[in-house]
C-alpha cells in the first residue's frame, strides 16, 4: 500500500436484516487526489460512507488509517482522525451567518467564557481565502441569503477549518446551476491541491470525468472496478456501473465461479 493512502476500506460487509448492503466493498483515499465513488442508486455508496464516518459499524472488513488498522465506532472517532463528511443537505443553519455556521458547536472563547468573535471571523476569512472562495460579500450575512454554490463552499470550508485530512463530498453539485457547479468543482480540485484526500460521491459523470484522479465503481454493494480517470472513458465507467462483474452472488454470500 502506498504511504500516501490516508484511508483505506478493505473487504467491507454490511447487512441490515436480510438485506446485504455491502459485500466486499473497497475504497481508498489518497493525499492530494480526488477519488470519485460512483454507482447506481442502491449500489452502497451511502452505506460505505457511513461505515467510514462512524455512523454504521461494518460487520466484516477493516479500515486502515495511514496504513494501520483503526476502529471507527462513532462520528467522533472519524472526526478525531481527520475525516469530515459534507452531506448533500449541508447541515447549515440558515438563520446564522457564515462565521456562526463555521464554528457552530465549536466556538472559540475568551476569558469569562465570552465568544472570541474577532478570532473566529479572522480564521473564517483565512480559510475562505485559502480555498479561493471569493464570491461572498460578507462572512456576516445569513446563509439563507446565499446561492447553492456559496452554501456548498461554506460547508466545505467548515470541514477544512477543523484540520481534516480526508473530506468526503456527497453529491456536491446536485441541483446547482452551471456557474455554481463550476465553482464547486474548482473548489474540489483545490482541496486536493492543498494535500487533502477527497472522496467525491456523484451521479454526474461529466463532473466525475473532469475532477477525479481515480474512480471507484460500486455495483450491488461490491467494488467492481477502480479506474485511473486519465486512462478510461465515460462509457467504460458506465458499463462497470451497470454490468460490472460481481465476485459474490447477491443474497448467496458465495463467490461466483468463473
Phi, psi and omega per residue, in radians:
X1 nan 2.415 3.133
X2 -1.154 2.494 3.123
X3 -1.175 -0.316 -3.130
X4 -1.395 -0.236 3.122
X5 -1.224 1.934 3.117
X6 -1.332 -0.758 -3.051
X7 -2.311 2.401 3.054
X8 -2.494 2.247 3.014
X9 -1.819 2.205 -3.041
X10 -2.223 2.177 3.035
X11 1.005 0.775 -3.062
X12 -1.433 2.236 3.047
X13 -2.055 2.438 3.066
X14 -2.621 2.191 3.089
X15 -2.179 2.669 3.058
X16 -2.166 1.701 -3.028
X17 1.140 -2.174 -3.126
X18 -1.518 -0.064 -3.093
X19 -1.617 2.115 3.076
X20 -1.611 1.753 -3.090
X21 -1.348 -0.630 3.109
X22 -2.317 2.319 3.057
X23 -2.387 1.735 3.124
X24 1.164 0.924 3.100
X25 -1.579 2.466 -3.126
X26 -2.332 2.517 3.116
X27 -2.755 2.496 3.043
X28 -2.278 2.614 3.082
X29 -2.217 2.109 -2.998
X30 -1.990 2.389 -3.127
X31 -0.957 2.273 3.081
X32 1.418 0.178 -3.113
X33 -2.292 2.723 3.018
X34 -1.847 2.062 3.046
X35 -1.796 2.003 3.072
X36 -1.446 2.433 3.074
X37 -2.037 1.964 -3.025
X38 -2.196 2.812 3.123
X39 2.825 2.810 3.123
X40 -1.134 2.948 2.998
X41 -1.009 2.316 -3.119
X42 1.497 0.077 -3.120
X43 -1.274 -0.367 3.116
X44 1.990 0.133 -3.085
X45 -1.066 -0.826 -3.108
X46 -1.178 -0.715 -3.134
X47 -1.113 -0.760 3.116
X48 -1.084 -0.744 3.109
X49 -1.063 -0.721 -3.124
X50 -1.236 -0.489 3.028
X51 -1.204 -0.677 3.127
X52 -1.213 -0.622 -3.065
X53 -1.586 0.062 3.029
X54 1.518 0.071 3.101
X55 -1.321 -0.693 3.020
X56 -1.977 2.709 3.012
X57 -1.899 2.205 -3.123
X58 -1.140 2.563 3.085
X59 -1.363 -0.594 3.088
X60 -2.535 2.930 3.121
X61 1.764 -3.128 -3.138
X62 -2.495 2.701 3.041
X63 -1.990 2.292 3.122
X64 -1.986 2.355 3.059
X65 -2.095 2.034 -3.061
X66 0.915 0.685 3.054
X67 1.513 -0.063 -3.096
X68 -2.011 2.426 3.137
X69 -1.068 2.401 3.102
X70 -2.354 2.761 3.046
X71 -1.929 2.142 3.100
X72 -2.036 1.686 -3.044
X73 -1.842 -0.011 3.119
X74 -2.750 2.775 3.068
X75 -0.996 -0.535 3.130
X76 -1.121 -0.655 3.092
X77 -1.081 -0.742 -3.130
X78 -1.130 -0.797 -3.141
X79 -1.098 -0.677 3.134
X80 -1.065 -0.648 3.109
X81 -1.257 -0.555 -3.093
X82 2.054 0.441 3.122
X83 -1.807 2.127 3.101
X84 -2.165 2.428 3.126
X85 -2.018 2.261 3.036
X86 -1.831 1.786 -3.070
X87 -1.365 2.865 -3.063
X88 -1.066 -0.581 -3.140
X89 -1.427 -0.072 3.032
X90 1.200 -0.492 3.111
X91 0.985 0.716 3.067
X92 -1.741 2.603 3.100
X93 -1.621 1.911 -3.040
X94 -1.026 -0.562 -3.065
X95 -1.422 -0.119 -3.140
X96 -1.777 2.735 3.124
X97 -1.459 -3.095 -3.050
X98 -1.086 -0.840 -3.115
X99 -1.060 -0.794 -3.116
X100 -1.109 -0.644 3.084
X101 -1.203 -0.718 -3.118
X102 -1.067 -0.625 -3.047
X103 -1.878 0.183 -3.074
X104 -1.018 2.072 -3.122
X105 1.457 -0.078 -3.127
X106 -2.365 0.622 -3.025
X107 -1.054 2.523 3.045
X108 -1.549 2.321 -3.068
X109 -2.155 2.610 3.038
X110 -1.611 -2.954 3.039
X111 -1.106 2.734 -3.106
X112 1.099 0.352 3.032
X113 1.143 0.306 3.071
X114 -1.337 2.505 3.124
X115 -1.171 2.386 3.095
X116 -1.604 1.381 -3.059
X117 -1.073 -0.675 -3.106
X118 -1.100 -0.812 -3.132
X119 -1.139 -0.733 -3.120
X120 -1.155 -0.716 3.131
X121 -1.183 -0.702 3.134
X122 -1.093 -0.785 -3.133
X123 -1.194 -0.628 3.088
X124 -1.070 -0.813 3.126
X125 -1.070 -0.691 -3.119
X126 -1.126 -0.798 -3.122
X127 -1.114 -0.765 3.127
X128 -1.108 -0.665 3.104
X129 -1.165 -0.766 3.131
X130 -1.049 -0.576 -3.136
X131 -1.577 0.054 3.129
X132 1.036 0.641 3.041
X133 -1.527 1.785 -2.973
X134 -2.023 0.058 -3.043
X135 -1.580 -0.078 -3.124
X136 -1.445 2.241 3.113
X137 -1.276 -0.596 -3.127
X138 -2.761 2.506 3.080
X139 -1.430 0.051 3.129
X140 -1.887 0.169 3.063
X141 -1.499 2.519 3.080
X142 -1.063 2.470 -3.135
X143 -1.063 -0.504 -3.126
X144 -1.042 -0.400 -3.094
X145 -1.523 0.002 -2.980
X146 -1.793 2.761 -3.139
X147 -1.279 2.927 3.111
X148 -1.054 -0.693 3.127
X149 -1.164 -0.684 3.107
X150 -1.160 -0.716 3.121
X151 -1.101 -0.739 3.113
X152 -1.097 -0.704 3.113
X153 -1.092 -0.703 3.124
X154 -1.129 -0.749 3.141
X155 -1.098 -0.690 3.107
X156 -1.182 -0.777 3.130
X157 -1.060 -0.636 3.107
X158 -1.084 -0.690 3.106
X159 -1.154 -0.723 -3.102
X160 -1.216 -0.547 -3.084
X161 -0.958 -0.568 -3.011
X162 -1.699 0.630 3.018
X163 1.005 0.663 3.111
X164 -1.222 2.679 3.091
X165 -1.970 -0.528 3.087
X166 -2.140 2.189 3.099
X167 -2.065 2.156 3.116
X168 -1.820 2.117 -3.109
X169 -1.873 2.040 -3.088
X170 -1.681 1.810 3.118
X171 0.842 1.009 -3.009
X172 -1.200 -0.336 -3.109
X173 -1.839 0.104 -3.129
X174 -1.043 2.312 3.063
X175 1.181 0.261 3.098
X176 -1.687 2.658 3.061
X177 -1.333 3.130 -3.066
X178 -1.080 -0.853 -3.100
X179 -1.159 -0.695 -3.140
X180 -1.207 -0.639 3.085
X181 -1.098 -0.755 3.111
X182 -1.011 -0.748 -3.136
X183 -1.070 -0.765 -3.094
X184 -1.262 -0.667 3.100
X185 -1.131 -0.708 3.074
X186 -1.074 -0.703 3.130
X187 -1.137 -0.681 3.111
X188 -1.051 -0.762 3.107
X189 -1.146 -0.668 -3.131
X190 -1.127 -0.592 3.079
X191 -1.034 -0.799 3.121
X192 -1.151 -0.701 -3.134
X193 -1.118 -0.439 3.094
X194 -1.500 0.071 3.034
X195 1.699 0.083 3.089
X196 -1.431 2.744 2.983
X197 -1.671 2.195 -3.063
X198 -2.029 2.298 2.994
X199 -1.950 2.083 -3.107
X200 -1.895 1.985 3.063
X201 -1.651 2.133 -3.059
X202 -2.730 2.550 2.971
X203 -1.660 -0.171 -3.060
X204 -1.531 1.784 -3.050
X205 -1.178 -0.512 3.093
X206 -1.091 -0.794 3.109
X207 -1.071 -0.779 -3.112
X208 -1.055 -0.834 -3.095
X209 -1.194 -0.364 -3.137
X210 -1.447 -0.710 -2.958
X211 -1.952 -0.307 -3.046
X212 -1.355 2.590 2.960
X213 -1.602 -0.707 3.091
X214 -2.346 2.784 -3.095
X215 -2.323 2.131 3.043
X216 -1.780 2.257 -3.111
X217 -1.892 2.161 3.015
X218 -1.791 2.406 3.035
X219 -2.434 2.131 -3.138
X220 0.888 0.731 3.063
X221 1.460 0.052 -3.102
X222 -2.093 2.530 2.999
X223 -1.375 1.995 -3.073
X224 -1.837 -0.238 -3.142
X225 -2.898 2.614 2.960
X226 -2.300 2.109 -3.086
X227 -1.976 2.541 2.872
X228 -1.481 2.118 -2.981
X229 -0.981 -0.664 -3.104
X230 -1.252 -0.181 -3.091
X231 -2.047 0.268 -3.131
X232 -2.345 -3.120 3.116
X233 -2.285 2.828 3.106
X234 -1.056 -0.664 3.132
X235 -1.078 -0.760 -3.134
X236 -1.124 -0.686 3.122
X237 -1.158 -0.781 3.135
X238 -1.087 -0.669 3.099
X239 -1.091 -0.685 3.098
X240 -1.170 -0.663 3.130
X241 -1.090 -0.709 -3.028
X242 -1.631 -0.442 -3.035
X243 -2.523 0.389 3.137
X244 -1.059 2.519 -3.072
X245 -1.186 2.256 3.136
X246 -1.644 2.381 3.085
X247 -1.501 -0.413 -3.090
X248 -2.220 2.317 3.129
X249 -1.289 2.141 -3.137
X250 -0.956 2.279 3.103
X251 1.507 -0.203 -3.086
X252 -1.917 -0.356 3.103
X253 0.959 0.671 3.039
X254 -2.406 2.615 -3.064
X255 -1.205 2.502 3.066
X256 -1.219 2.325 3.117
X257 -1.527 2.106 -3.100
X258 -1.234 nan nan
